[in-house]
Amino acid sequence: MKTKIASVVGALAFMFVAGVSAQEAPGKIDWREQYAYSLGVQAYIFGFPYVYLPSLRADWVTRPKAANELPLYAPINHFSHVRTLADASYRGGGSPNQDTLYSTAWLDVGKEPVILSHPDMGDRYFSFELAGIDSDNFAYVGKRTTGGKAGSFAIVGPGWKGDLPAGVKPLPASLTPSVLIFARTLIDGPADAKTVNALQDQYTLIPLSLWSKKDAVLPASRDVWQPFDPKTDPLAEWRTMNRAMTENPPEARLAKLVKLFAKVGVGPGQRVEIMDDATKRGLARAAVDGRQLIKAAIDSGQLGRQVNNWNIPPRTLGRAGLVDDFLLRASIQAMGGIISNELEETVYYNTTKDGAGQAFDGAKKYILRFAPGQLPKVNAFWSLTMYDPTFNFTDNPLNRYSLGDRTKDLKKDADGGLTIYIQRNSPGEDNESNWLPSTQSGAFFLILRTYMPGAEIVEQKWAPPPVTELR
């Protein structure tokens, strides 16, 4: 690993020299500005989660939500729960699913562990994904990893040592004191909401010091700092990054990289505001271009594989930073997903094009046909969901936004295969059970979600068939 980090540092140094020499004429730009810009782009990619996640934490902990927003609002060490499935009236974006209800929580495990408990979940799919503020996962609780029986699990911070109460199982330690939980609980349609809500009400988070105290009241603290405002300060994101890294230092194995970024005032304990003016100008440019680069990497679809014009996520998604893939961590994992499930838990495929490479158009008709024996092999379930370009559901007469192996009355073909009709109007009464309504016109995209996927999906030996235009 030391050799790998050293090679990263060496590559950066070469880029800096190339970047300076590429100037049309010496003296037109201060070398310190160019150096800060070149190094700053890489530092921004490395540190983007330390900007993005603290901003979300401040929003979810301190800002009450309007009626048309997801209810992501709760004190530190408390859950907030989404209670109902979204429909086409919800316009908040984010590509909501039709499979699970979310429960989220921001934790502080810097001083003591927090104990997560859930009731007996039976055979229902559920998962608690746990990640640090760097967006890398460090543990799971759920059907796949710990089973469905009631349980209590200790979420501990870096370096914590101590004894746990009887019956409380330790999880792998978080690498950062700040922790984000994303929980997903299967909901089998709107009629199942009451049952799922009752389960959500039994999800608890209790600090270790209160565990043995009967009827203890969990403090409702919303005391989290607000990120600096980029609208008024061109160095705001660097100041936010520095504060977040100071409180949540990167792994010790990254010390050489962190020391390099410190040369321009970026990293734990650094103060970018006291740097010279040329360095400040370079960093201000780097923050703008760094964010654009991250977004372009997402939009390219080139960080993973493409088969039949479906985008297949990279194998290391969810823990990309642990293998030094900081562009993947910043882009698909953080900007694209806040935190991202590992492929063993879920694999999401997405596409905006048919098999011929043409962008989807709601005015056209398409089919997605799975040949006999070629449906996604999963240990939980799969679903195919339709979205408009705003990452929301599209209104339709059936109020149907997805199809999957839990869809009632889904009809197999005569040979045992499965054909899904993707179009704006009904394909006819005989095929309507297999109809996924599209937009009335213009673009749309599809996400195929596989939960607890089988080995051939995880190992990327299987891919969805192409979507075919009907002519």
Solvent accessible surface area in square Angstrom, and as a share of the most:
residue,aa,sasa,rsa
1,M,116,0.52
2,K,179,0.76
3,T,112,0.65
4,K,96,0.41
5,I,3,0.02
6,A,46,0.35
7,S,68,0.44
8,V,45,0.26
9,V,36,0.21
10,G,40,0.38
11,A,63,0.49
12,L,13,0.07
13,A,49,0.38
14,F,154,0.64
15,M,68,0.30
16,F,11,0.04
17,V,104,0.60
18,A,43,0.33
19,G,19,0.18
20,V,61,0.35
21,S,85,0.55
22,A,78,0.60
23,Q,63,0.28
24,E,164,0.73
25,A,35,0.27
26,P,137,0.86
27,G,77,0.74
28,K,152,0.65
29,I,47,0.24
30,D,44,0.23
31,W,163,0.57
32,R,99,0.36
33,E,19,0.08
34,Q,14,0.06
35,Y,53,0.20
36,A,0,0.00
37,Y,42,0.16
38,S,9,0.06
39,L,0,0.00
40,G,0,0.00
41,V,15,0.09
42,Q,48,0.22
43,A,0,0.00
44,Y,0,0.00
45,I,14,0.07
46,F,5,0.02
47,G,0,0.00
48,F,0,0.00
49,P,0,0.00
50,Y,3,0.01
51,V,6,0.04
52,Y,51,0.20
53,L,0,0.00
54,P,1,0.01
55,S,43,0.27
56,L,29,0.15
57,R,17,0.06
58,A,3,0.02
59,D,40,0.21
60,W,17,0.06
61,V,1,0.00
62,T,42,0.24
63,R,102,0.37
64,P,86,0.54
65,K,43,0.18
66,A,59,0.45
67,A,117,0.91
68,N,110,0.57
69,E,61,0.28
70,L,52,0.26
71,P,60,0.38
72,L,24,0.12
73,Y,71,0.27
74,A,12,0.09
75,P,17,0.11
76,I,20,0.10
77,N,21,0.11
78,H,42,0.19
79,F,28,0.12
80,S,11,0.07
81,H,30,0.13
82,V,12,0.07
83,R,89,0.33
84,T,89,0.52
85,L,32,0.16
86,A,21,0.16
87,D,62,0.32
88,A,15,0.12
89,S,93,0.60
90,Y,30,0.12
91,R,123,0.45
92,G,52,0.50
93,G,12,0.12
94,G,69,0.67
95,S,20,0.13
96,P,14,0.09
97,N,6,0.03
98,Q,32,0.14
99,D,1,0.01
100,T,4,0.02
101,L,3,0.01
102,Y,46,0.18
103,S,0,0.00
104,T,3,0.02
105,A,4,0.03
106,W,7,0.03
107,L,3,0.02
108,D,74,0.38
109,V,3,0.02
110,G,47,0.45
111,K,189,0.80
112,E,48,0.21
113,P,0,0.00
114,V,1,0.01
115,I,0,0.00
116,L,0,0.00
117,S,18,0.12
118,H,7,0.03
119,P,19,0.12
120,D,87,0.45
121,M,8,0.04
122,G,51,0.49
123,D,119,0.61
124,R,50,0.18
125,Y,3,0.01
126,F,1,0.00
127,S,2,0.01
128,F,1,0.00
129,E,0,0.00
130,L,0,0.00
131,A,0,0.00
132,G,2,0.02
133,I,0,0.00
134,D,10,0.05
135,S,0,0.00
136,D,5,0.03
137,N,2,0.01
138,F,13,0.05
139,A,4,0.03
140,Y,16,0.06
141,V,0,0.00
142,G,2,0.02
143,K,52,0.22
144,R,80,0.29
145,T,61,0.35
146,T,53,0.31
147,G,28,0.27
148,G,16,0.15
149,K,168,0.71
150,A,66,0.51
151,G,15,0.14
152,S,18,0.12
153,F,5,0.02
154,A,0,0.00
155,I,0,0.00
156,V,15,0.08
157,G,2,0.02
158,P,66,0.42
159,G,71,0.69
160,W,75,0.26
161,K,183,0.77
162,G,50,0.48
163,D,132,0.68
164,L,48,0.24
165,P,40,0.25
166,A,106,0.82
167,G,66,0.64
168,V,12,0.07
169,K,113,0.48
170,P,97,0.61
171,L,18,0.09
172,P,83,0.52
173,A,49,0.38
174,S,1,0.00
175,L,74,0.37
176,T,2,0.01
177,P,29,0.18
178,S,11,0.07
179,V,0,0.00
180,L,0,0.00
181,I,0,0.00
182,F,20,0.08
183,A,1,0.01
184,R,18,0.07
185,T,1,0.01
186,L,26,0.13
187,I,0,0.00
188,D,73,0.38
189,G,23,0.22
190,P,110,0.69
191,A,106,0.82
192,D,23,0.12
193,A,15,0.12
194,K,173,0.73
195,T,70,0.41
196,V,0,0.00
197,N,30,0.15
198,A,53,0.41
199,L,23,0.11
200,Q,0,0.00
201,D,90,0.47
202,Q,91,0.41
203,Y,11,0.04
204,T,51,0.30
205,L,8,0.04
206,I,53,0.27
207,P,11,0.07
208,L,40,0.20
209,S,63,0.41
210,L,35,0.17
211,W,75,0.26
212,S,105,0.68
213,K,122,0.52
214,K,185,0.78
215,D,123,0.64
216,A,43,0.34
217,V,129,0.74
218,L,39,0.19
219,P,85,0.54
220,A,73,0.57
221,S,50,0.32
222,R,86,0.32
223,D,131,0.68
224,V,24,0.14
225,W,33,0.12
226,Q,108,0.48
227,P,33,0.21
228,F,65,0.27
229,D,67,0.35
230,P,82,0.52
231,K,188,0.80
232,T,113,0.66
233,D,28,0.14
234,P,96,0.60
235,L,14,0.07
236,A,0,0.00
237,E,22,0.10
238,W,0,0.00
239,R,74,0.27
240,T,1,0.01
241,M,0,0.00
242,N,6,0.03
243,R,104,0.38
244,A,1,0.00
245,M,3,0.01
246,T,70,0.41
247,E,73,0.33
248,N,2,0.01
249,P,73,0.46
250,P,19,0.12
251,E,50,0.22
252,A,94,0.73
253,R,77,0.28
254,L,6,0.03
255,A,61,0.47
256,K,129,0.55
257,L,2,0.01
258,V,27,0.16
259,K,151,0.64
260,L,21,0.10
261,F,6,0.03
262,A,29,0.22
263,K,124,0.53
264,V,4,0.02
265,G,0,0.00
266,V,1,0.00
267,G,2,0.02
268,P,37,0.23
269,G,58,0.56
270,Q,59,0.26
271,R,137,0.50
272,V,0,0.00
273,E,61,0.27
274,I,111,0.56
275,M,47,0.21
276,D,58,0.30
277,D,95,0.49
278,A,3,0.02
279,T,8,0.05
280,K,55,0.23
281,R,115,0.42
282,G,0,0.00
283,L,0,0.00
284,A,24,0.19
285,R,83,0.30
286,A,0,0.00
287,A,7,0.06
288,V,90,0.51
289,D,54,0.28
290,G,0,0.00
291,R,93,0.34
292,Q,114,0.51
293,L,73,0.36
294,I,0,0.00
295,K,115,0.49
296,A,59,0.46
297,A,14,0.11
298,I,50,0.25
299,D,99,0.51
300,S,47,0.31
301,G,16,0.16
302,Q,145,0.65
303,L,56,0.28
304,G,25,0.24
305,R,110,0.40
306,Q,105,0.47
307,V,43,0.24
308,N,63,0.32
309,N,45,0.23
310,W,0,0.00
311,N,34,0.17
312,I,4,0.02
313,P,16,0.10
314,P,18,0.11
315,R,109,0.40
316,T,56,0.33
317,L,18,0.09
318,G,0,0.00
319,R,79,0.29
320,A,0,0.00
321,G,2,0.02
322,L,47,0.24
323,V,60,0.34
324,D,15,0.08
325,D,56,0.29
326,F,20,0.08
327,L,56,0.28
328,L,4,0.02
329,R,8,0.03
330,A,0,0.00
331,S,0,0.00
332,I,48,0.24
333,Q,0,0.00
334,A,0,0.00
335,M,43,0.19
336,G,53,0.51
337,G,29,0.28
338,I,33,0.17
339,I,4,0.02
340,S,11,0.07
341,N,11,0.06
342,E,24,0.11
343,L,2,0.01
344,E,61,0.28
345,E,1,0.01
346,T,6,0.03
347,V,1,0.01
348,Y,67,0.26
349,Y,1,0.00
350,N,54,0.28
351,T,2,0.01
352,T,67,0.39
353,K,91,0.38
354,D,4,0.02
355,G,36,0.35
356,A,82,0.64
357,G,30,0.29
358,Q,103,0.46
359,A,67,0.52
360,F,5,0.02
361,D,42,0.22
362,G,0,0.00
363,A,56,0.44
364,K,76,0.32
365,K,106,0.45
366,Y,2,0.01
367,I,33,0.17
368,L,0,0.00
369,R,82,0.30
370,F,0,0.00
371,A,45,0.35
372,P,64,0.40
373,G,58,0.55
374,Q,86,0.38
375,L,42,0.21
376,P,8,0.05
377,K,102,0.43
378,V,35,0.20
379,N,101,0.52
380,A,31,0.24
381,F,5,0.02
382,W,8,0.03
383,S,3,0.02
384,L,0,0.00
385,T,0,0.00
386,M,1,0.00
387,Y,0,0.00
388,D,14,0.07
389,P,80,0.50
390,T,76,0.44
391,F,107,0.45
392,N,4,0.02
393,F,1,0.01
394,T,16,0.09
395,D,103,0.54
396,N,12,0.06
397,P,109,0.69
398,L,65,0.33
399,N,104,0.54
400,R,56,0.20
401,Y,13,0.05
402,S,22,0.14
403,L,2,0.01
404,G,4,0.04
405,D,67,0.35
406,R,71,0.26
407,T,38,0.22
408,K,156,0.66
409,D,115,0.60
410,L,40,0.20
411,K,103,0.44
412,K,120,0.51
413,D,43,0.22
414,A,121,0.93
415,D,83,0.43
416,G,36,0.34
417,G,2,0.02
418,L,2,0.01
419,T,13,0.08
420,I,0,0.00
421,Y,44,0.17
422,I,0,0.00
423,Q,7,0.03
424,R,84,0.31
425,N,87,0.45
426,S,50,0.32
427,P,29,0.18
428,G,33,0.32
429,E,161,0.72
430,D,110,0.57
431,N,51,0.26
432,E,56,0.25
433,S,20,0.13
434,N,6,0.03
435,W,6,0.02
436,L,0,0.00
437,P,1,0.00
438,S,1,0.01
439,T,10,0.06
440,Q,103,0.46
441,S,76,0.49
442,G,37,0.35
443,A,52,0.41
444,F,4,0.02
445,F,23,0.10
446,L,0,0.00
447,I,19,0.10
448,L,0,0.00
449,R,9,0.03
450,T,0,0.00
451,Y,0,0.00
452,M,23,0.10
453,P,8,0.05
454,G,14,0.13
455,A,68,0.53
456,E,54,0.24
457,I,1,0.01
458,V,15,0.08
459,E,91,0.41
460,Q,32,0.14
461,K,159,0.67
462,W,15,0.05
463,A,25,0.20
464,P,0,0.00
465,P,28,0.18
466,P,51,0.32
467,V,1,0.01
468,T,69,0.40
469,E,32,0.14
470,L,73,0.36
471,R,243,0.89
